[in-house]
Structures are given as structure tokens and as C-alpha cells.
Amino acid sequence: MSSKKAKPEMNTEIPAEVNAIAQKTVDQAQAAFEKVSEVAHSNVQMLDAAANAYKNRFTDIQLKAMEFAQLNVNAGFAFARKFFAVKEPAEVFTLQQTFVKEQAETFQRQAAELNELSVALAKESLKPVQDGMNKSLAGFSKAAA
């Protein structure tokens, strides 16, 4: 007598419904990854544009500040030459008053110009970010609709 037991046959085939669900899950995961990757690439481009705008405008501000410094130093030298050329002590007071008044007006104009450049820096640096956010929100609005 043989004591061999019959092994029960196991069905190793995956049911079609399970396979379809698995395929659908993989497809959805890939689509989600592609969307996230697209958003990440878009964000990198947006931040690069913002950084370039910032760099360019900041360079403008630096150059303008250097220009102003040169003008102010030259004005100081011109004042010193006039000061040492004065013959009458009463002229010193008038010369000093005129110089201080002119420099105060110059500083005010220079500050206004630097302020304008700073505002332009902020606007231009934030524009790519703002545009990217508007684009993203528009995409979300379409997806939600």
C-alpha cells in the first residue's frame, strides 16, 4: 500500500479582477508621480527666473550706489577746494550752508532713486513666483471642476 497523499492542486493564476486593480493602481501612481515631477520642474524654473531677476536688479542697485558714492565724494572734494580758497571768514559759513543744503537735496534724490530700484527689484523678483502660483491655482481649479 502506498502512503502517498495526493497534494491538493493550487490555482496559482491571479484573478483578472485583481490584476486589473493592480494595473490601475500602478497607472494611477505613475500619473501622480508624473504630475508631481512636472510641478517640481515648473517650480525650479520659476525659482530660477526669480533668482535671475533678483540678481539683475540687485546689480543695478549696487552700480547705482557706487555711482552715488563717487558723486558724493567728488562733491566733498569740490567743497574742500572751495573751502581752502576762501579769503574771508564770513564766506566759510555761507559756503558750508550751501554745501549742506545741496548735499541734503542730493541725498534725498538719491534715496528716492534707490527706493525705486528696490521696489522694481521686489516686483520683478516676485513676478515669476506670482505667475507660477496663478498657473498652479488655475490648474487646480480645472482639476477640481
C-alpha positions as CSV (number, residue, x, y, z in Angstrom):
1,M,0.0,0.0,0.0
2,S,1.2,3.3,-0.9
3,S,1.1,6.0,1.7
4,K,1.5,8.8,-0.7
5,K,-1.0,11.6,-0.1
6,A,-2.4,13.4,-3.0
7,K,-1.4,17.0,-3.0
8,P,-4.2,19.4,-3.4
9,E,-3.9,21.4,-6.6
10,M,-3.4,25.1,-6.0
11,N,-4.6,27.6,-8.5
12,T,-1.6,30.0,-8.9
13,E,-3.4,32.1,-11.5
14,I,-4.1,35.7,-10.4
15,P,-7.8,36.5,-10.9
16,A,-8.4,39.0,-13.7
17,E,-10.1,41.4,-11.4
18,V,-7.1,41.6,-9.0
19,N,-4.8,42.0,-12.0
20,A,-6.9,44.9,-13.4
21,I,-6.9,46.6,-10.0
22,A,-3.2,46.2,-9.7
23,Q,-2.6,47.6,-13.2
24,K,-5.0,50.5,-12.4
25,T,-3.1,51.3,-9.2
26,V,0.3,51.3,-10.9
27,D,-1.1,53.6,-13.7
28,Q,-2.5,56.0,-11.1
29,A,0.8,56.0,-9.2
30,Q,2.7,56.7,-12.3
31,A,0.3,59.5,-13.4
32,A,0.6,61.1,-9.9
33,F,4.4,60.9,-10.0
34,E,4.5,62.5,-13.4
35,K,2.3,65.3,-12.2
36,V,4.5,65.9,-9.1
37,S,7.6,65.8,-11.3
38,E,6.0,68.3,-13.7
39,V,5.2,70.6,-10.8
40,A,8.7,70.2,-9.4
41,H,10.3,71.1,-12.7
42,S,8.0,74.1,-13.1
43,N,8.9,75.3,-9.6
44,V,12.7,75.0,-10.3
45,Q,12.2,77.1,-13.5
46,M,10.1,79.6,-11.6
47,L,12.7,80.0,-8.8
48,D,15.5,80.3,-11.4
49,A,13.6,83.1,-13.1
50,A,13.0,84.9,-9.8
51,A,16.7,84.5,-8.8
52,N,17.8,85.9,-12.2
53,A,15.5,88.9,-11.9
54,Y,16.8,89.5,-8.3
55,K,20.4,89.2,-9.4
56,N,20.0,91.6,-12.3
57,R,18.1,94.3,-10.3
58,F,20.5,93.9,-7.3
59,T,23.4,94.5,-9.6
60,D,21.6,97.7,-10.8
61,I,21.2,98.9,-7.2
62,Q,24.9,98.1,-6.5
63,L,26.1,100.1,-9.5
64,K,23.8,103.0,-8.7
65,A,25.0,103.1,-5.1
66,M,28.6,103.1,-6.4
67,E,27.8,105.9,-8.8
68,F,26.2,107.9,-5.9
69,A,29.2,107.3,-3.7
70,Q,31.5,108.6,-6.4
71,L,29.4,111.7,-7.0
72,N,29.2,112.5,-3.2
73,V,32.9,112.1,-2.7
74,N,33.6,114.3,-5.7
75,A,31.2,116.9,-4.2
76,G,33.1,116.7,-1.0
77,F,36.4,117.3,-2.8
78,A,35.0,120.2,-4.7
79,F,33.7,121.7,-1.4
80,A,37.2,121.2,0.2
81,R,38.8,123.1,-2.7
82,K,36.4,126.0,-2.4
83,F,36.7,126.0,1.4
84,F,40.5,126.3,1.3
85,A,40.2,129.0,-1.4
86,V,38.0,131.3,0.8
87,K,39.6,134.6,1.6
88,E,37.0,135.9,4.1
89,P,35.9,134.1,7.2
90,A,32.3,135.1,6.6
91,E,32.3,133.2,3.3
92,V,33.0,129.9,5.2
93,F,29.7,130.0,6.9
94,T,27.8,130.7,3.6
95,L,29.8,128.1,1.7
96,Q,29.1,125.5,4.4
97,Q,25.4,126.2,4.4
98,T,25.2,126.0,0.7
99,F,27.1,122.7,0.6
100,V,25.0,121.1,3.3
101,K,21.7,122.2,1.6
102,E,22.8,120.9,-1.8
103,Q,24.0,117.6,-0.3
104,A,20.8,117.1,1.6
105,E,18.8,117.6,-1.6
106,T,21.2,115.3,-3.4
107,F,20.8,112.6,-0.8
108,Q,17.0,112.9,-0.9
109,R,17.0,112.4,-4.7
110,Q,19.5,109.5,-4.4
111,A,17.4,107.8,-1.8
112,A,14.3,108.1,-3.9
113,E,16.1,106.6,-6.9
114,L,17.4,103.7,-4.8
115,N,13.9,103.2,-3.4
116,E,12.5,103.0,-6.9
117,L,15.1,100.4,-7.8
118,S,14.4,98.4,-4.7
119,V,10.7,98.4,-5.5
120,A,11.4,97.2,-9.0
121,L,13.7,94.5,-7.6
122,A,10.9,93.2,-5.3
123,K,8.3,93.3,-8.1
124,E,10.4,91.7,-10.7
125,S,11.7,89.0,-8.3
126,L,8.2,88.1,-7.2
127,K,6.6,88.2,-10.7
128,P,7.8,84.6,-11.7
129,V,6.6,83.3,-8.3
130,Q,3.3,85.0,-8.6
131,D,2.8,83.8,-12.2
132,G,3.7,80.3,-11.2
133,M,1.2,80.4,-8.3
134,N,-1.5,81.7,-10.6
135,K,-0.8,78.9,-13.1
136,S,-0.8,76.3,-10.4
137,L,-4.1,77.6,-9.0
138,A,-5.6,77.6,-12.4
139,G,-4.5,74.0,-12.9
140,F,-6.0,73.0,-9.5
141,S,-9.3,74.8,-10.4
142,K,-9.5,72.9,-13.7
143,A,-8.8,69.6,-11.8
144,A,-11.4,70.4,-9.2
145,A,-14.1,71.2,-11.7
